[in-house]
Amino acid sequence: MVQTGEQLISTDSERALLIYMIGVILLVSALIIIFFVVFQKRKNKILIDKMKEKQRFEEVLLESQIEIQEQTLKNVGQELHDNVGQLLSYASMQLNLLASTSTDGLKTKIEDAKKMIGESIDEVRAMSKSLNQDVIANFGLISSVNHEIERLNKLQTIQASLSLLSDKLVFNSRQDELILFRIIQEFISNTLKYSNATNLDIRMEPYSDNILITLQDNGDGFDADDIKAGSGLINMKSRANLIKTDIEYTTNPGDGVRLRLFYPTTLEKPSKPDRQ
């Protein structure tokens, strides 16, 4: 009987010790798991903070670069308006003086030259306005694009058009409108330089959470894989990123080029309409 009692006591002690050891193991395991989870969360937070800091730095750097570009464009526009415009006006005045003392045959040639100078003066003035961000801010995006379309059609280098699918296109800020206008200018410049296009169409249409801006030419097009890092597309994408605008660039040899900008009018990421 005594031995049986001692065995029970021993068994109870062993059971208690086993439960104690299991409890310690479970506690240590739980602490390790908690430590690992906290460590991972802290590590992830540090990585996210570093990514955000890098993104903020890149945005500030890009904003500074664009600000410098805008100031440069403004200075060039002012120089065109003040200096080149004045020189052309002076040349026109001199032709007027020359015409008053010339023969009829020479007067005809002088009138033709005056007409060309007059058109050049108009073009210089139009260009100086399109380069000046203050003028663009006053006009707004749609009026600025309209002026650009009129300038292109007047030059007769390409047939350009602007289609507005609503008269209530509202943008978040004048700064956004300026950036969108610079992207459009970049596309127009590339079309004139490289595409051999005869038509350029620009379309703006509103959706529930974005404004879709489509630019398309009927030029030569090219292989999208051949786009180099220094091309205008990189510049357009960088500007679009500043205003959280998605950009799609579609082209194939012989099919022209299409650029689509999904400009968000809400804080949510804009949805993309079906391809047309």
Secondary structure, 3 states (H helix, E strand, C coil): CHHHHHHHHHHHHHHHHHHHHHHHHHHHHHHHHHHHHHHHHHHHHHHHHHHHHHHHHHHHHHHHHHHHHHHHHHHHHHHHHHHHHHHHHHHHHHHHHHHCCCCHHHHHHHHHHHHHHHHHHHHHHHHHHHHCHHHHHHHCHHHHHHHHHHHHHHHCCCEEEEEECCCCCCCCCHHHHHHHHHHHHHHHHHHHHHHCCCEEEEEEEECCCEEEEEEEECCCCCCHHHCCCCCHHHHHHHHHHHCCCEEEEEECCCCCEEEEEEEECCCCCCCCCCCC
